[in-house]
Amino acid sequence: MEQSKETINSIPINGKVSNCDENIDHNSTDDVLLDVDIGDPIMYYPYWKSVDEECSVTIKASAFLSYFVNLNKDEFFYHVPGFTDAIRRIHRVVGNAVTEGRYIIAGTGSSQLFNYLLLALSNTVTSGTTNKRVPVVCAAPYYGLFAASVETEKSSMYEWRGDTRTFDDKEGPYIEVVTSPNNPDGLWRKPMVNREGGMLIHDLAYYWPQYVPITGPADYDIMLFTMSKFTGHAGSRIGWVIVKDKELASALMNQSFLRTIGCCQEGQLRAKTILNFIADSYEKTPIPKVMPTTTTENLFEFGYRVMSDRWEMMKAAVKQNNLFNLLEYPDQHCNFFGKFHLPNPAFAWLESKTGEDASELMREHKIQARKGAMFGSSLHTKCVRITMVGSDDQFRLLIQRLSSPPSSVHLDEVPSISKVDINGN
Ligand SMILES: Cc1ncc(COP(=O)(O)O)c(C=O)c1O
């Protein structure tokens, strides 16, 4: 039996259920594909549910009538008071990015800011000098929406040129996106092209202690962050960019004004509340030397525990299944937790041992994962990406299926439980 749109959409809205794992009908999943394609960060639900009373936002009907929040001085006109302070604070607490002397600009997710950045950066080099579109490149495998959003836009200023390995322009400006840790493979990335004319966008969506050891504050010219994978509040659609250059900051703010007249104030208020709540939990109570019990843990301990448990289970299932290789990651000292630990990437990137299309092998286990070819290079058709940040029930079912022999179910007849069908994202 497939869940109806109405049932599923009502769950987070009416707040009557205690666990969004109820999205999965336990009696009906045997004969349908399990969709682990999208990185929807539902794993954070139990943590946030447990602090609902302490961390919530009430917005009065009379609030936020004006487009303008802040018409004075340094703050941009649409930033809710205290929003950028909360961002600076959380980066200081975690130690993952330098914010002193930098400009912070909010966006509707980091996706929106990515597009604004491309326009603002290409504008600095194309104005009046050349008709050539600025190439935008990224080392494959890369997050497919970078390419899709640029291609959809059909900009006259910049164009998607794909994998850095096939980019052979010997001169001229270019924009390189560097995602660390990388989606899909969880590896730490460095710029690949490294020549004059390069403008770098560092996407640090996953540089948080639950995913990777924090080795020091990132200090790049342009750094993108998002609530989506950090706290799990993807639906609030709040991201931010930290930039060194004042003119670039003004250009981004200008974009935000011209395209959307700012960024949702309710979302910023919620983000500010959540970020301050997390910062308080560390600044008011020191980080425990021993990992706390589940009842006392804060967000990063919760995230780290869930992610490392899941990775242990994933490694065991892949070993038992014996069809795939998993990447191995070295441990590193995490300044935040004060100990060495392994990365726990938000996605598992698996390669079929035989060179076959790994997504087809997954389908034989009734698992729908994202095809490796969707990450920018035909070299990766033997790979597949699986989300590690879904709900507990989804993950348990994933491990159960991955550990079992391929099914005899006729797959052409198998429907799919798909969040794409439900939410369109
Ligand atoms: C590397 C990377 N950057 C950006 C995003 C998009 O983030 P947002 O939800 O803030 O638009 C994602 C989402 O999966 C991502 O993996």
The ligand as an SDF file (V2000), in Angstrom:
LIG
                    3D

 16 16  0  0  0  0  0  0  0  0999 V2000
   27.4290   20.1290   -1.3200 C   0  0  0  0  0  0  0  0  0  0  0  0
   26.0730   20.7180   -1.1830 C   0  0  0  0  0  0  0  0  0  0  0  0
   25.9280   22.0410   -1.3340 N   0  0  0  0  0  0  0  0  0  0  0  0
   24.7210   22.6140   -1.2410 C   0  0  0  0  0  0  0  0  0  0  0  0
   23.5820   21.8720   -0.9820 C   0  0  0  0  0  0  0  0  0  0  0  0
   22.2510   22.5520   -0.9240 C   0  0  0  0  0  0  0  0  0  0  0  0
   22.0110   23.1390    0.2960 O   0  0  0  0  0  0  0  0  0  0  0  0
   20.7250   24.0080    0.5990 P   0  0  0  0  0  0  0  0  0  0  0  0
   19.7030   23.0980    1.1700 O   0  0  0  0  0  0  0  0  0  0  0  0
   21.1920   25.0100    1.5840 O   0  0  0  0  0  0  0  0  0  0  0  0
   20.2750   24.6830   -0.6460 O   0  0  0  0  0  0  0  0  0  0  0  0
   23.6900   20.5010   -0.8200 C   0  0  0  0  0  0  0  0  0  0  0  0
   22.5010   19.6880   -0.5710 C   0  0  0  0  0  0  0  0  0  0  0  0
   22.5020   18.4850   -0.6140 O   0  0  0  0  0  0  0  0  0  0  0  0
   24.9620   19.9100   -0.9370 C   0  0  0  0  0  0  0  0  0  0  0  0
   25.1300   18.5880   -0.8130 O   0  0  0  0  0  0  0  0  0  0  0  0
  1  2  1  0
  2  3  1  0
  2 15  2  0
  3  4  2  0
  4  5  1  0
  5  6  1  0
  5 12  2  0
  6  7  1  0
  7  8  1  0
  8  9  2  0
  8 10  1  0
  8 11  1  0
 12 13  1  0
 12 15  1  0
 13 14  2  0
 15 16  1  0
M  END
$$$$
